[in-house]
Amino acid sequence: MNLSTEQIDRVVEMAWEDRTPFEAIQFQFGISEPEVIRLMRIELKPSSFRLWRKRVQGRATKHAQKRSFVKGVFKSKMQRTISNNKLSKR
């Protein structure tokens, strides 16, 4: 696994997100789920890794086959519309 620092940061960010499946990481970076877990173990503090692993393990949204939807984007009710590359103020 030969990834740049920026790529490692992006993989960690994608793995941390609840709605990004491992398959998306594999498609984009060529890293399998066990390799992502190994990378997270190296990059995160031990306590952070344990929290992440506990949260992700068995989560349907992290595995494309377990998802109940094919397409869809989660949008928080708190999120406002984006205009001119600026987020609207509350």
N, CA, C and O atoms as CSV, one atom per row, in Angstrom:
chain,resi,resn,atom,element,x,y,z
A,1,MET,N,N,0.853,-1.166,0.000
A,1,MET,CA,C,0.000,0.000,0.000
A,1,MET,C,C,0.903,1.234,0.000
A,1,MET,O,O,1.507,1.574,1.018
A,2,ASN,N,N,0.986,1.897,-1.149
A,2,ASN,CA,C,1.818,3.085,-1.297
A,2,ASN,C,C,0.921,4.296,-1.481
A,2,ASN,O,O,0.532,4.621,-2.603
A,3,LEU,N,N,0.594,4.962,-0.390
A,3,LEU,CA,C,-0.273,6.123,-0.439
A,3,LEU,C,C,0.472,7.352,0.065
A,3,LEU,O,O,1.307,7.264,0.965
A,4,SER,N,N,0.159,8.495,-0.528
A,4,SER,CA,C,0.739,9.746,-0.054
A,4,SER,C,C,0.055,10.155,1.252
A,4,SER,O,O,-0.958,9.574,1.641
A,5,THR,N,N,0.610,11.143,1.911
A,5,THR,CA,C,0.032,11.632,3.169
A,5,THR,C,C,-1.383,12.147,2.941
A,5,THR,O,O,-2.270,11.911,3.762
A,6,GLU,N,N,-1.600,12.849,1.830
A,6,GLU,CA,C,-2.930,13.368,1.515
A,6,GLU,C,C,-3.930,12.229,1.289
A,6,GLU,O,O,-5.076,12.303,1.733
A,7,GLN,N,N,-3.489,11.186,0.600
A,7,GLN,CA,C,-4.369,10.045,0.349
A,7,GLN,C,C,-4.700,9.317,1.651
A,7,GLN,O,O,-5.841,8.904,1.857
A,8,ILE,N,N,-3.723,9.159,2.518
A,8,ILE,CA,C,-3.968,8.515,3.815
A,8,ILE,C,C,-4.975,9.330,4.617
A,8,ILE,O,O,-5.890,8.769,5.220
A,9,ASP,N,N,-4.812,10.643,4.626
A,9,ASP,CA,C,-5.752,11.511,5.333
A,9,ASP,C,C,-7.162,11.354,4.775
A,9,ASP,O,O,-8.131,11.311,5.533
A,10,ARG,N,N,-7.277,11.268,3.454
A,10,ARG,CA,C,-8.598,11.121,2.829
A,10,ARG,C,C,-9.207,9.752,3.145
A,10,ARG,O,O,-10.410,9.658,3.388
A,11,VAL,N,N,-8.408,8.707,3.144
A,11,VAL,CA,C,-8.918,7.374,3.489
A,11,VAL,C,C,-9.425,7.366,4.926
A,11,VAL,O,O,-10.498,6.827,5.199
A,12,VAL,N,N,-8.668,7.957,5.846
A,12,VAL,CA,C,-9.096,8.021,7.248
A,12,VAL,C,C,-10.394,8.812,7.359
A,12,VAL,O,O,-11.300,8.420,8.094
A,13,GLU,N,N,-10.489,9.920,6.635
A,13,GLU,CA,C,-11.704,10.733,6.657
A,13,GLU,C,C,-12.899,9.945,6.126
A,13,GLU,O,O,-13.978,9.975,6.717
A,14,MET,N,N,-12.706,9.244,5.016
A,14,MET,CA,C,-13.791,8.455,4.430
A,14,MET,C,C,-14.190,7.300,5.347
A,14,MET,O,O,-15.374,6.989,5.478
A,15,ALA,N,N,-13.209,6.668,5.976
A,15,ALA,CA,C,-13.505,5.553,6.881
A,15,ALA,C,C,-14.249,6.047,8.116
A,15,ALA,O,O,-15.086,5.332,8.667
A,16,TRP,N,N,-13.949,7.259,8.547
A,16,TRP,CA,C,-14.587,7.814,9.746
A,16,TRP,C,C,-16.049,8.163,9.474
A,16,TRP,O,O,-16.876,8.102,10.383
A,17,GLU,N,N,-16.379,8.529,8.229
A,17,GLU,CA,C,-17.746,8.891,7.877
A,17,GLU,C,C,-18.641,7.657,7.926
A,17,GLU,O,O,-18.280,6.600,7.408
A,18,ASP,N,N,-19.795,7.793,8.544
A,18,ASP,CA,C,-20.702,6.661,8.695
A,18,ASP,C,C,-21.301,6.195,7.379
A,18,ASP,O,O,-21.547,5.001,7.207
A,19,ARG,N,N,-21.537,7.086,6.468
A,19,ARG,CA,C,-22.249,6.738,5.239
A,19,ARG,C,C,-21.349,6.419,4.053
A,19,ARG,O,O,-21.854,6.185,2.955
A,20,THR,N,N,-20.048,6.403,4.237
A,20,THR,CA,C,-19.141,6.042,3.149
A,20,THR,C,C,-18.804,4.561,3.268
A,20,THR,O,O,-18.140,4.157,4.223
A,21,PRO,N,N,-19.253,3.738,2.308
A,21,PRO,CA,C,-18.985,2.301,2.409
A,21,PRO,C,C,-17.526,1.972,2.109
A,21,PRO,O,O,-16.831,2.714,1.415
A,22,PHE,N,N,-17.085,0.844,2.647
A,22,PHE,CA,C,-15.719,0.393,2.394
A,22,PHE,C,C,-15.489,0.161,0.905
A,22,PHE,O,O,-14.370,0.316,0.415
A,23,GLU,N,N,-16.547,-0.210,0.184
A,23,GLU,CA,C,-16.426,-0.441,-1.252
A,23,GLU,C,C,-16.031,0.838,-1.992
A,23,GLU,O,O,-15.303,0.773,-2.982
A,24,ALA,N,N,-16.500,1.998,-1.527
A,24,ALA,CA,C,-16.130,3.269,-2.149
A,24,ALA,C,C,-14.643,3.553,-1.939
A,24,ALA,O,O,-13.965,4.057,-2.834
A,25,ILE,N,N,-14.151,3.228,-0.760
A,25,ILE,CA,C,-12.716,3.408,-0.480
A,25,ILE,C,C,-11.894,2.473,-1.358
A,25,ILE,O,O,-10.859,2.864,-1.897
A,26,GLN,N,N,-12.362,1.238,-1.495
A,26,GLN,CA,C,-11.647,0.281,-2.329
A,26,GLN,C,C,-11.657,0.717,-3.790
A,26,GLN,O,O,-10.647,0.589,-4.482
A,27,PHE,N,N,-12.785,1.229,-4.262
A,27,PHE,CA,C,-12.882,1.680,-5.646
A,27,PHE,C,C,-11.944,2.858,-5.900
A,27,PHE,O,O,-11.272,2.907,-6.931
A,28,GLN,N,N,-11.896,3.801,-4.969
A,28,GLN,CA,C,-11.115,5.019,-5.168
A,28,GLN,C,C,-9.622,4.817,-4.920
A,28,GLN,O,O,-8.798,5.384,-5.637
A,29,PHE,N,N,-9.260,4.010,-3.907
A,29,PHE,CA,C,-7.858,3.886,-3.524
A,29,PHE,C,C,-7.282,2.482,-3.693
A,29,PHE,O,O,-6.075,2.293,-3.546
A,30,GLY,N,N,-8.125,1.498,-3.999
A,30,GLY,CA,C,-7.632,0.138,-4.175
A,30,GLY,C,C,-7.253,-0.536,-2.873
A,30,GLY,O,O,-6.385,-1.409,-2.858
A,31,ILE,N,N,-7.892,-0.145,-1.773
A,31,ILE,CA,C,-7.578,-0.694,-0.451
A,31,ILE,C,C,-8.784,-1.494,0.037
A,31,ILE,O,O,-9.898,-0.971,0.068
A,32,SER,N,N,-8.579,-2.741,0.414
A,32,SER,CA,C,-9.675,-3.583,0.902
A,32,SER,C,C,-10.048,-3.190,2.340
A,32,SER,O,O,-9.332,-2.434,2.996
A,33,GLU,N,N,-11.166,-3.711,2.804
A,33,GLU,CA,C,-11.630,-3.409,4.169
A,33,GLU,C,C,-10.595,-3.771,5.239
A,33,GLU,O,O,-10.341,-2.956,6.126
A,34,PRO,N,N,-9.984,-4.974,5.189
A,34,PRO,CA,C,-8.959,-5.279,6.203
A,34,PRO,C,C,-7.762,-4.324,6.160
A,34,PRO,O,O,-7.172,-4.013,7.195
A,35,GLU,N,N,-7.410,-3.864,4.964
A,35,GLU,CA,C,-6.309,-2.903,4.855
A,35,GLU,C,C,-6.692,-1.541,5.428
A,35,GLU,O,O,-5.858,-0.859,6.024
A,36,VAL,N,N,-7.955,-1.147,5.248
A,36,VAL,CA,C,-8.441,0.106,5.842
A,36,VAL,C,C,-8.398,-0.003,7.361
A,36,VAL,O,O,-7.978,0.934,8.040
A,37,ILE,N,N,-8.823,-1.124,7.887
A,37,ILE,CA,C,-8.805,-1.336,9.342
A,37,ILE,C,C,-7.368,-1.265,9.857
A,37,ILE,O,O,-7.108,-0.653,10.893
A,38,ARG,N,N,-6.443,-1.885,9.143
A,38,ARG,CA,C,-5.031,-1.849,9.524
A,38,ARG,C,C,-4.492,-0.417,9.490
A,38,ARG,O,O,-3.759,-0.002,10.388
A,39,LEU,N,N,-4.861,0.337,8.444
A,39,LEU,CA,C,-4.433,1.729,8.324
A,39,LEU,C,C,-5.006,2.579,9.463
A,39,LEU,O,O,-4.304,3.417,10.028
A,40,MET,N,N,-6.268,2.361,9.793
A,40,MET,CA,C,-6.888,3.110,10.889
A,40,MET,C,C,-6.206,2.782,12.211
A,40,MET,O,O,-6.014,3.667,13.045
A,41,ARG,N,N,-5.843,1.536,12.405
A,41,ARG,CA,C,-5.144,1.136,13.632
A,41,ARG,C,C,-3.809,1.873,13.766
A,41,ARG,O,O,-3.407,2.250,14.867
A,42,ILE,N,N,-3.130,2.073,12.638
A,42,ILE,CA,C,-1.835,2.761,12.648
A,42,ILE,C,C,-2.009,4.270,12.838
A,42,ILE,O,O,-1.265,4.893,13.595
A,43,GLU,N,N,-2.991,4.852,12.151
A,43,GLU,CA,C,-3.130,6.305,12.104
A,43,GLU,C,C,-3.842,6.901,13.321
A,43,GLU,O,O,-3.573,8.046,13.686
A,44,LEU,N,N,-4.743,6.146,13.952
A,44,LEU,CA,C,-5.503,6.683,15.082
A,44,LEU,C,C,-4.861,6.326,16.412
A,44,LEU,O,O,-4.097,5.366,16.519
A,45,LYS,N,N,-5.188,7.119,17.420
A,45,LYS,CA,C,-4.783,6.755,18.775
A,45,LYS,C,C,-5.522,5.473,19.148
A,45,LYS,O,O,-6.603,5.221,18.616
A,46,PRO,N,N,-4.975,4.661,20.040
A,46,PRO,CA,C,-5.641,3.394,20.398
A,46,PRO,C,C,-7.087,3.572,20.859
A,46,PRO,O,O,-7.956,2.796,20.464
A,47,SER,N,N,-7.353,4.571,21.677
A,47,SER,CA,C,-8.728,4.774,22.162
A,47,SER,C,C,-9.652,5.205,21.021
A,47,SER,O,O,-10.805,4.777,20.966
A,48,SER,N,N,-9.158,6.042,20.117
A,48,SER,CA,C,-9.961,6.474,18.970
A,48,SER,C,C,-10.241,5.301,18.043
A,48,SER,O,O,-11.346,5.177,17.517
A,49,PHE,N,N,-9.248,4.438,17.838
A,49,PHE,CA,C,-9.451,3.266,17.000
A,49,PHE,C,C,-10.518,2.357,17.596
A,49,PHE,O,O,-11.390,1.874,16.875
A,50,ARG,N,N,-10.460,2.119,18.911
A,50,ARG,CA,C,-11.457,1.253,19.554
A,50,ARG,C,C,-12.863,1.834,19.407
A,50,ARG,O,O,-13.809,1.093,19.139
A,51,LEU,N,N,-13.012,3.139,19.576
A,51,LEU,CA,C,-14.329,3.778,19.411
A,51,LEU,C,C,-14.816,3.649,17.971
A,51,LEU,O,O,-15.980,3.327,17.731
A,52,TRP,N,N,-13.922,3.899,17.011
A,52,TRP,CA,C,-14.289,3.795,15.599
A,52,TRP,C,C,-14.683,2.369,15.248
A,52,TRP,O,O,-15.694,2.136,14.586
A,53,ARG,N,N,-13.875,1.419,15.697
A,53,ARG,CA,C,-14.129,0.009,15.359
A,53,ARG,C,C,-15.451,-0.466,15.956
A,53,ARG,O,O,-16.199,-1.198,15.308
A,54,LYS,N,N,-15.736,-0.057,17.176
A,54,LYS,CA,C,-16.988,-0.425,17.826
A,54,LYS,C,C,-18.181,0.162,17.066
A,54,LYS,O,O,-19.209,-0.497,16.905
A,55,ARG,N,N,-18.034,1.412,16.600
A,55,ARG,CA,C,-19.121,2.080,15.900
A,55,ARG,C,C,-19.342,1.493,14.508
A,55,ARG,O,O,-20.484,1.364,14.068
A,56,VAL,N,N,-18.263,1.138,13.813
A,56,VAL,CA,C,-18.348,0.697,12.421
A,56,VAL,C,C,-18.716,-0.777,12.286
A,56,VAL,O,O,-19.350,-1.174,11.308
A,57,GLN,N,N,-18.324,-1.578,13.252
A,57,GLN,CA,C,-18.509,-3.024,13.153
A,57,GLN,C,C,-19.990,-3.370,13.024
A,57,GLN,O,O,-20.794,-3.056,13.901
A,58,GLY,N,N,-20.332,-4.018,11.921
A,58,GLY,CA,C,-21.702,-4.456,11.702
A,58,GLY,C,C,-22.639,-3.374,11.205
A,58,GLY,O,O,-23.828,-3.635,11.017
A,59,ARG,N,N,-22.139,-2.165,10.985
A,59,ARG,CA,C,-22.981,-1.056,10.528
A,59,ARG,C,C,-23.362,-1.284,9.066
A,59,ARG,O,O,-22.496,-1.493,8.216
A,60,ALA,N,N,-24.649,-1.244,8.786
A,60,ALA,CA,C,-25.117,-1.515,7.429
A,60,ALA,C,C,-24.656,-0.466,6.432
A,60,ALA,O,O,-24.427,-0.795,5.268
A,61,THR,N,N,-24.512,0.778,6.846
A,61,THR,CA,C,-24.134,1.820,5.895
A,61,THR,C,C,-22.676,1.729,5.466
A,61,THR,O,O,-22.299,2.357,4.476
A,62,LYS,N,N,-21.851,0.979,6.166
A,62,LYS,CA,C,-20.445,0.841,5.793
A,62,LYS,C,C,-20.225,-0.289,4.795
A,62,LYS,O,O,-19.101,-0.482,4.330
A,63,HIS,N,N,-21.266,-1.037,4.457
A,63,HIS,CA,C,-21.164,-2.154,3.521
A,63,HIS,C,C,-22.263,-2.012,2.478
A,63,HIS,O,O,-23.447,-2.010,2.815
A,64,ALA,N,N,-21.879,-1.896,1.230
A,64,ALA,CA,C,-22.840,-1.649,0.152
A,64,ALA,C,C,-23.905,-2.746,0.073
A,64,ALA,O,O,-25.060,-2.452,-0.236
A,65,GLN,N,N,-23.540,-4.002,0.345
A,65,GLN,CA,C,-24.498,-5.097,0.240
A,65,GLN,C,C,-25.568,-5.033,1.334
A,65,GLN,O,O,-26.677,-5.532,1.140
A,66,LYS,N,N,-25.254,-4.432,2.464
A,66,LYS,CA,C,-26.190,-4.381,3.585
A,66,LYS,C,C,-27.089,-3.150,3.560
A,66,LYS,O,O,-28.013,-3.044,4.367
A,67,ARG,N,N,-26.829,-2.224,2.648
A,67,ARG,CA,C,-27.614,-0.994,2.600
A,67,ARG,C,C,-29.033,-1.279,2.156
A,67,ARG,O,O,-29.274,-2.161,1.332
A,68,SER,N,N,-29.967,-0.527,2.706
A,68,SER,CA,C,-31.366,-0.696,2.327
A,68,SER,C,C,-31.729,0.205,1.155
A,68,SER,O,O,-32.847,0.122,0.645
A,69,PHE,N,N,-30.820,1.056,0.720
A,69,PHE,CA,C,-31.073,1.935,-0.412
A,69,PHE,C,C,-29.910,1.824,-1.394
A,69,PHE,O,O,-28.778,1.520,-1.017
A,70,VAL,N,N,-30.223,2.081,-2.668
A,70,VAL,CA,C,-29.193,1.997,-3.697
A,70,VAL,C,C,-28.521,3.348,-3.871
A,70,VAL,O,O,-27.294,3.452,-3.846
A,71,LYS,N,N,-29.325,4.370,-4.044
A,71,LYS,CA,C,-28.797,5.718,-4.201
A,71,LYS,C,C,-29.467,6.595,-3.165
A,71,LYS,O,O,-30.557,6.300,-2.676
A,72,GLY,N,N,-28.798,7.663,-2.851
A,72,GLY,CA,C,-29.385,8.603,-1.923
A,72,GLY,C,C,-28.303,9.375,-1.208
A,72,GLY,O,O,-27.194,8.885,-0.999
A,73,VAL,N,N,-28.639,10.564,-0.847
A,73,VAL,CA,C,-27.706,11.422,-0.157
A,73,VAL,C,C,-28.352,11.851,1.148
A,73,VAL,O,O,-29.495,12.308,1.162
A,74,PHE,N,N,-27.635,11.706,2.223
A,74,PHE,CA,C,-28.125,12.158,3.508
A,74,PHE,C,C,-27.935,13.666,3.590
A,74,PHE,O,O,-26.864,14.183,3.272
A,75,LYS,N,N,-28.970,14.360,4.013
A,75,LYS,CA,C,-28.870,15.802,4.191
A,75,LYS,C,C,-29.465,16.139,5.544
A,75,LYS,O,O,-30.631,15.854,5.817
A,76,SER,N,N,-28.661,16.738,6.370
A,76,SER,CA,C,-29.107,17.132,7.693
A,76,SER,C,C,-30.176,18.201,7.579
A,76,SER,O,O,-30.126,19.034,6.674
A,77,LYS,N,N,-31.144,18.187,8.489
A,77,LYS,CA,C,-32.180,19.213,8.507
A,77,LYS,C,C,-31.599,20.569,8.883
A,77,LYS,O,O,-32.189,21.610,8.594
A,78,MET,N,N,-30.422,20.545,9.537
A,78,MET,CA,C,-29.770,21.786,9.928
A,78,MET,C,C,-29.020,22.426,8.763
A,78,MET,O,O,-28.665,23.603,8.824
A,79,GLN,N,N,-28.776,21.654,7.698
A,79,GLN,CA,C,-28.007,22.164,6.572
A,79,GLN,C,C,-28.873,23.084,5.731
A,79,GLN,O,O,-30.001,22.744,5.373
A,80,ARG,N,N,-28.339,24.231,5.425
A,80,ARG,CA,C,-29.046,25.189,4.575
A,80,ARG,C,C,-28.565,25.027,3.141
A,80,ARG,O,O,-27.613,24.296,2.869
A,81,THR,N,N,-29.228,25.710,2.244
A,81,THR,CA,C,-28.797,25.628,0.848
A,81,THR,C,C,-27.468,26.331,0.679
A,81,THR,O,O,-27.139,27.265,1.411
A,82,ILE,N,N,-26.718,25.872,-0.288
A,82,ILE,CA,C,-25.408,26.446,-0.568
A,82,ILE,C,C,-25.548,27.342,-1.793
A,82,ILE,O,O,-26.051,26.917,-2.833
A,83,SER,N,N,-25.101,28.571,-1.660
A,83,SER,CA,C,-25.163,29.488,-2.792
A,83,SER,C,C,-23.849,30.234,-2.915
A,83,SER,O,O,-23.293,30.698,-1.920
A,84,ASN,N,N,-23.363,30.344,-4.117
A,84,ASN,CA,C,-22.112,31.040,-4.401
A,84,ASN,C,C,-20.952,30.530,-3.553
A,84,ASN,O,O,-20.121,31.316,-3.098
A,85,ASN,N,N,-20.893,29.224,-3.342
A,85,ASN,CA,C,-19.824,28.583,-2.562
A,85,ASN,C,C,-19.748,29.075,-1.125
A,85,ASN,O,O,-18.708,28.931,-0.482
A,86,LYS,N,N,-20.801,29.640,-0.622
A,86,LYS,CA,C,-20.829,30.083,0.767
A,86,LYS,C,C,-22.036,29.451,1.439
A,86,LYS,O,O,-23.122,29.403,0.862
A,87,LEU,N,N,-21.847,28.975,2.638
A,87,LEU,CA,C,-22.957,28.427,3.389
A,87,LEU,C,C,-23.788,29.569,3.955
A,87,LEU,O,O,-23.243,30.554,4.453
A,88,SER,N,N,-25.081,29.435,3.879
A,88,SER,CA,C,-25.951,30.464,4.454
A,88,SER,C,C,-25.795,30.500,5.950
A,88,SER,O,O,-25.636,29.457,6.583
A,89,LYS,N,N,-25.836,31.661,6.515
A,89,LYS,CA,C,-25.699,31.824,7.967
A,89,LYS,C,C,-27.047,31.554,8.622
A,89,LYS,O,O,-28.098,31.764,8.017
A,90,ARG,N,N,-27.003,31.086,9.863
A,90,ARG,CA,C,-28.231,30.847,10.607
A,90,ARG,C,C,-28.734,32.131,11.185
A,90,ARG,O,O,-29.768,32.144,11.853
